[in-house]
């Protein structure tokens, strides 16, 4: 890193509209959680779902159907962010694939 120029390794959702295409019910649920939503990306969606699971009175059926996936997604998000902080984009990419697979499974298991 230079004196003024900083190099970053990051993960961003390049098209926020894709969330509604890929995971329409999860997206609606996540962004109904009353937290500040500065962006509507994948990582923000996982954070909102985790907050919703912790703090909102979701039905027991929803908690049973989505809870394990939300916990796994939150863990993968943390691991992905750690890989980025460690400058390991290859590992971060593998974790992003795993995270999207978990979200796919959760969308299929969704309970209203």
Wavefront OBJ file of the C-alpha trace (Angstrom):
o trace
v 0.000 0.000 0.000
v 1.202 3.455 -0.829
v 1.005 6.570 1.279
v -2.238 7.712 -0.383
v -3.421 4.781 -2.474
v -5.145 1.914 -0.707
v -5.651 -1.516 -2.253
v -8.825 -3.366 -1.241
v -10.222 -6.815 -1.802
v -14.003 -6.671 -1.517
v -17.248 -8.410 -2.367
v -20.156 -6.419 -3.752
v -23.485 -7.269 -5.315
v -23.009 -5.926 -8.813
v -26.744 -5.844 -9.630
v -29.082 -5.472 -6.669
v -32.101 -6.402 -8.842
v -30.722 -9.947 -9.061
v -31.694 -10.598 -5.447
v -35.388 -10.425 -6.310
v -34.817 -12.673 -9.328
v -32.782 -15.272 -7.446
v -34.435 -15.212 -4.015
v -37.714 -13.267 -4.227
v -39.238 -14.433 -0.937
v -35.999 -14.136 1.040
v -35.425 -10.658 -0.380
v -38.884 -9.500 0.633
v -38.472 -10.984 4.114
v -34.953 -9.626 4.636
v -35.721 -6.087 3.600
v -38.862 -6.003 5.737
v -36.621 -6.326 8.819
v -36.553 -2.855 10.424
v -32.835 -2.098 10.197
v -31.049 0.547 8.172
v -30.687 -0.809 4.637
v -28.013 1.335 3.008
v -27.620 -1.206 0.209
v -29.663 -4.157 -0.987
v -26.909 -6.658 -1.638
v -26.368 -10.296 -0.787
v -24.276 -9.633 2.315
v -26.771 -7.048 3.549
v -29.612 -9.508 2.977
v -27.845 -12.143 5.082
v -27.292 -9.632 7.883
v -30.952 -8.600 7.812
v -32.149 -12.218 7.876
v -29.857 -12.940 10.819
v -31.218 -9.877 12.658
v -34.777 -10.926 11.857
v -34.184 -14.404 13.231
v -32.700 -12.956 16.416
v -35.155 -10.157 17.094
v -38.479 -10.629 15.297
v -41.413 -12.801 16.366
v -41.341 -15.096 13.355
v -43.492 -18.223 13.504
v -41.991 -21.424 14.826
v -42.534 -22.974 11.380
v -40.500 -20.195 9.742
v -37.778 -20.444 12.391
v -37.563 -24.217 11.902
v -37.495 -23.958 8.105
v -35.083 -21.029 7.765
v -33.169 -20.843 11.042
v -30.469 -23.408 10.252
v -29.892 -21.874 6.819
v -29.716 -18.364 8.242
v -27.148 -19.480 10.810
v -25.093 -21.145 8.075
v -25.384 -18.105 5.790
v -24.274 -15.776 8.598
v -21.274 -18.024 9.316
v -20.312 -18.128 5.628
v -20.678 -14.335 5.409
v -18.298 -13.922 8.356
v -15.814 -16.379 6.809
v -16.039 -14.598 3.451
v -15.360 -11.231 5.078
v -12.414 -12.742 6.960
v -11.009 -14.185 3.724
v -11.254 -10.752 2.113
v -9.523 -9.164 5.105
v -6.777 -11.788 4.751
v -6.389 -10.926 1.042
v -7.539 -14.390 -0.055
v -9.910 -13.758 -2.977
v -9.857 -17.415 -4.061
v -11.208 -18.555 -0.710
v -13.691 -15.673 -0.683
v -14.957 -16.731 -4.110
v -15.480 -20.329 -2.950
v -17.333 -19.068 0.116
v -19.518 -16.793 -2.034
v -20.571 -19.821 -4.099
v -21.403 -21.733 -0.917
v -23.354 -18.756 0.430
v -25.444 -18.507 -2.729
v -26.135 -22.266 -2.553
v -27.408 -21.838 1.018
v -29.656 -18.981 -0.108
v -30.987 -21.187 -2.936
v -31.841 -23.898 -0.406
v -33.490 -21.385 1.909
v -35.625 -19.975 -0.900
v -36.880 -23.505 -1.617
v -37.586 -24.131 2.080
v -39.294 -20.763 2.642
v -42.243 -20.733 5.016
v -44.521 -17.698 5.171
l 1 2 3 4 5 6 7 8 9 10 11 12 13 14 15 16 17 18 19 20 21 22 23 24 25 26 27 28 29 30 31 32 33 34 35 36 37 38 39 40 41 42 43 44 45 46 47 48 49 50 51 52 53 54 55 56 57 58 59 60 61 62 63 64 65 66 67 68 69 70 71 72 73 74 75 76 77 78 79 80 81 82 83 84 85 86 87 88 89 90 91 92 93 94 95 96 97 98 99 100 101 102 103 104 105 106 107 108 109 110 111 112
